[in-house]
């Protein structure tokens, strides 16, 4: 796996909420989630309770999509990332590391009794209007994807 260019990483680290999109029985659902970024594995760590609709849908179908975007009215500053990936509950052998990464970013979450999830990003498309109107940059976990 090759790592995303720094422009992607800086943008992801600068923000803290992503939109998670799930699908089940041909019906789509979106949820907003706080996240911490794991640059070594190119993944987002987040929490959600097992009883939520998106958790139930992720258990049934772990293929997800989402986005992170900058809220602005200035067209020349529009930036955002759309991504696809696979999500899973943190495994026992990684739970300590995942929990630590998340709690460094959101220390108040230590009181929450919730499941930790890992979203392994497979592909990203970044729009950055600072580089030109509608300029798109792409990253793929596996270099031979289009």
Secondary structure as GFF3:
##gff-version 3
##sequence-region A 1 146
A	DSSP	alpha_helix	6	14	.	.	.	ID=ss1
A	DSSP	beta_strand	17	24	.	.	.	ID=ss2
A	DSSP	beta_strand	27	34	.	.	.	ID=ss3
A	DSSP	beta_strand	36	38	.	.	.	ID=ss4
A	DSSP	beta_strand	43	48	.	.	.	ID=ss5
A	DSSP	alpha_helix	53	60	.	.	.	ID=ss6
A	DSSP	beta_strand	63	69	.	.	.	ID=ss7
A	DSSP	three_ten_helix	75	77	.	.	.	ID=ss8
A	DSSP	beta_strand	79	89	.	.	.	ID=ss9
A	DSSP	alpha_helix	95	105	.	.	.	ID=ss10
A	DSSP	three_ten_helix	107	111	.	.	.	ID=ss11
A	DSSP	beta_strand	115	128	.	.	.	ID=ss12
A	DSSP	three_ten_helix	129	131	.	.	.	ID=ss13
A	DSSP	beta_strand	136	140	.	.	.	ID=ss14
###
